[in-house]
Amino acid sequence: MRPIVIGVAGGNDADVRFSRRLQRDLSERGRTMESVIDQYQRTVRPMHLEFVEPSTRYADIIIPEGGSNDVAVDMLLTKVRSITSANESG
């Protein structure tokens, strides 16, 4: 059987990513708002722009809203099932 290679990227807007990080770090990690903002601006955002954003151009599928997008996830599963079915019968 041939391996299945499908590039998938999940995407959320920067403001959603930042607000989730801020809430998590404040409530679960006991950090200050200033430290979260500083880390985000100094390292998280620049690394996202340098490494994550450019890699999305190689994705076969970009799923907006990540795993919360049921329609896109269902389409991806349908495609994988179709490929595996064709591999098993071919």
Contacts in CASP RR format, 6 or more apart in sequence:
PFRMAT RR
TARGET T0000
AUTHOR 0000-0000-0000
METHOD contacts of the structure
MODEL  1
MRPIVIGVAGGNDADVRFSRRLQRDLSERGRTMESVIDQYQRTVRPMHLE
FVEPSTRYADIIIPEGGSNDVAVDMLLTKVRSITSANESG
1 87 0 8 1.000
1 88 0 8 1.000
2 87 0 8 1.000
4 80 0 8 1.000
4 83 0 8 1.000
4 84 0 8 1.000
4 87 0 8 1.000
6 60 0 8 1.000
6 61 0 8 1.000
6 76 0 8 1.000
6 79 0 8 1.000
6 80 0 8 1.000
7 58 0 8 1.000
7 59 0 8 1.000
7 60 0 8 1.000
7 61 0 8 1.000
8 59 0 8 1.000
8 60 0 8 1.000
8 61 0 8 1.000
8 62 0 8 1.000
8 63 0 8 1.000
8 76 0 8 1.000
9 55 0 8 1.000
9 56 0 8 1.000
9 59 0 8 1.000
9 61 0 8 1.000
9 62 0 8 1.000
9 63 0 8 1.000
10 62 0 8 1.000
10 63 0 8 1.000
10 64 0 8 1.000
10 66 0 8 1.000
10 67 0 8 1.000
11 56 0 8 1.000
11 62 0 8 1.000
11 63 0 8 1.000
11 64 0 8 1.000
11 65 0 8 1.000
11 66 0 8 1.000
12 64 0 8 1.000
12 65 0 8 1.000
12 66 0 8 1.000
14 45 0 8 1.000
14 48 0 8 1.000
17 48 0 8 1.000
18 40 0 8 1.000
21 36 0 8 1.000
21 40 0 8 1.000
21 44 0 8 1.000
22 33 0 8 1.000
22 36 0 8 1.000
22 37 0 8 1.000
22 40 0 8 1.000
25 31 0 8 1.000
25 35 0 8 1.000
25 36 0 8 1.000
26 32 0 8 1.000
26 33 0 8 1.000
26 36 0 8 1.000
56 62 0 8 1.000
61 72 0 8 1.000
61 75 0 8 1.000
61 76 0 8 1.000
63 69 0 8 1.000
63 72 0 8 1.000
63 73 0 8 1.000
63 76 0 8 1.000
64 72 0 8 1.000
65 72 0 8 1.000
66 72 0 8 1.000
67 73 0 8 1.000
END
